[in-house]
Amino acid sequence: MDPLPTPYADFELPLTELAVGALRFAEETEPGVIYRHSLRSYLFAAELAERRGLKPGTDYDDERVFLSCVLHDLGLSEKGNGDQRFEVDGADLAARFLRDHGAGEDTVAVVWDAVALHTSDGIAARKGPEVALAQAGIGLDIFGRGKEELPVGFAERIHTAFPREDLGYALTDILVEQALANPAKAGPVGGFPGQVLRRHLPYGALPDWHDLIDRSGWGDRPAALRSDARIAREPGELSGLFERCLQTGDLEGLVSLYEPQGVFVPDPSGTVATGTAAIREALRPYVDNDARVTLQLRKIHRVGDIAVLSSTATVTGLAPEPVTTDTTEVVRRQLDGRWLYVVDDPFFGA
């Protein structure tokens, strides 16, 4: 078996015939940016294991962790691009490679699980130490999860030897390319590729979970829409709800019309209240002064779950004379069907 060249020789890698064969197979099969990610994932996984007091040969099988990491993204290669989720396509190709090279079925089973489940948080960690470590190393290289456990300079050393080349976005581009060519690879409930693809398609082109429920034909509705609570089922209904809550002095009812991180501009001075607590305090003078607001809808534009509204508002009780202004509101449909204010600026054009 030929020795591995630099920079591999600068790191401790399993040098079994199977491990070296898998390394070379990944290098030949995958795009370079994905191959280097796979190798970095192992180096991070091995370092995390040491930092967590796990010993190879005692607490886990180092060769299986290596195989799992090095082969985990075969589904992003041309050879591994089939009709299933990329994780499962990759797991199947990894299993074929291992069997073709004499690996035992126990090893095949562990590596298949690690590859198929490497994007499945909460599951991979329960499938054994090798599967858990592989996911930990992969997650560290993608998201930086656990990098605070690494010794100073370790990540920099790895990135110098095996450059990132904007991995996160390069990987995303490959996922999107595969899914556009074969939408079955990125279904709305099939994992994160569907989420990635959604941002690259026109709004509504890829249904989400709630769209699928709506299309089931069973008539299921969220609890908020089954109740008699005063909620806005359409964007334009928010104006009437705001008026009525203010008329009855219902401060909490007013606050409930805003998203938790919403924005409200209470006066022409430019003061901006952001978030539930700040919006509550900004609305309190309206209630304490028995103010009244009338809102006459001027225009509304809606695109899917987002709408922009403008009303003519007349406010009494906050100043010696009534104040009339044209408002601007951005509202959004929530997962339970309600519409809430995201941005409510009665003085946007002032």
PyMOL commands that set and color helices and strands:
alter all, ss='L'
color gray80, all
select helices_A, chain A and resi 8-10+17-29+32-51+62-70+74-76+86-100+105-116+124-126+129-143+147-149+154-161+167-181+183-186+192-198+209-214+223-226+237-247+251-255+276-288
alter helices_A, ss='H'
color red, helices_A
select strands_A, chain A and resi 258-264+273-274+292-303+306-316+323-326+328-333+339-345
alter strands_A, ss='S'
color yellow, strands_A
deselect
rebuild
show_as cartoon
